[in-house]
Amino acid sequence: MLVMEASSVFAAFDKDGDGKVSASELWCGLESTLGEDVSEEDAAAILATADADGDGLLNQEEFSRLAAGAHENDDDVAKRRCLMETFGMYAASSSTEDHMATTMITPASLRRTLSRLGSHDLGVEECRAMICRFDLDGDGALSFDEFRVMMMV
């Protein structure tokens, strides 16, 4: 019964029926199915935390693990939500060649946010150096997972 329930929930989120849930499908599903008020950026960050194979989509197994994680300790959930909100504050969204939305902290988005917070002295190069320390994949930006590692140090 539980497997059938998980399967029907997955199908409700997988609007295009391709066997994968995208960030936009996750966002729509959280809003319409569960009544959760989340931003598209938060949905992308949630997806990134559960995307085990790194394809930018959730297959049924990844989705099920994400759903099972919804029953984690409330403190862990609150910490993760706070971390995702903080990440979203610094991150910038962009589209890739295959029209997938990605949310990353770039040198420009870091500088923009720090400037809003009153640090007008930092230039893009200083922000690039700050990001470089935790940029594990060398793409010049911080993903949510890289940000999470940085916050644990």
N, C-alpha and C positions, 0 to 999 in steps of 0.2 A: 504494500500500500504506500509506504513512504517513498519508494523508488518511483512509483507511478505519479505521486504528488510532485516530486522533484522534476520529473519529466514534463508534466503539464505546466509547471511554473516556468521551466526553461522554454518551452514552446511559446508561452505567452510573451516572454521577453524577446524571443527570436522572431521578430516581425516579418523578416524577408524569407524565413524558412531555409536559410543556408547552413544551418547546423552550428552557427557561431553567433555570439552576441557582441555587437559593436558597442563602443562607448555611447553613441547616440541611442541605440536600442536600450542599453542599460539605463540611461538617463530617463527615457520615456517610460520604461517599465517601472522604475522606482517611483516616478511621479504618478502615473495612472493606476498601476496595479496596487501599489502599497501606500500611496498617498504621501510618500516621502518628499519633502521639499529640499532638493539638492540642486546645485548648479551643474552645468555641463562639465565644468572643470573638475568638480568633485567626483562626478561619475567616471571621468577619464582616470582620475587618480585611484579610485576604487578598483577600476578594471585593471590598472597597471599592477596593483598589489596582488591580484589573483591570477594574472596572466603568466602561467608557469612556462609556456613555450615561447613567450616573447613575440607572438605574431600580432599583438595589438587587438586580439579578439578573445572571447571566452568560449571554449568548447563546453560540452555538457559537464564533463568531469571538473573543469576549473570552476564553472558556475556552481556546481553542487558543493565544492569545497568552500566557495565564497558564501553560499547560503548557510552552510553548516557553521561557518565562522561567525555568523550573525548571532549564534548562541554562546559566544565566548563570554568570559568574565566581563562585566559591565565596565570595570576600570580599564581593561585592555581596549574595549570598544571606544571609550571616551578618549583615551590617549591617541588611538589611531585617527579618530575623527578630528581631534585638535591638530595633529600632525598634518593631516590632509588639508585642513583649512589654512594652516600656516603655509604649506607648500603652494596652495592656490593663490595666496596673497603675493608671492614672489614670482610665480610662473607666468609664462606667456604661451598662448595656444597658437599652433600653426597647422597647416595641412601639408601632408606629404604627397609625393607623386601619385600614390594610389588613393588619394582623397581621404586618408585616415587622419583624424585629428590627433595631434600629439601635444602634450602639455609638458613643458620643460622650463627650468630656470636657466635663462640665457644671461650672458653678461649685461646685455641691454635691459632685460627685465629686472635683474638684480639692482642695477644702478637706478632705474626708475623708482623702484620701491624704496630703496635706501634714501633716495632724494626726497621722496614724499615723507619719509620718517625723520628728515632733518639732516642727513649726511650728504651735504652738497659737495664735499671735497673729493669724493671718490670718482675717478674716471672709469671708462669702460675697461681699460687695461688692468686697473687694480681689481675690478670685479672679475675679469677673466682669470687673474691669478688666484683669487679666492675660490672660484669654481674649479680650477685645475686640480686643486688638492684632493677633491672628492669625485672627480670625473672619472669613474672607473672604466668606462668604455671609450674614453678619449674623443667623444663627439663634440666637446666644447660646451656642453650644457649638462645640467643635473636633472635626471629623471626622478620620479618620486622615490624609487628604491635607493638611488644614490643619496638623495636628500635624507631619507630615513637613516641610512648608515652614518651620514654626517652628524645627525642629531643624537645618535647614540654614543658618539665619541666624547 
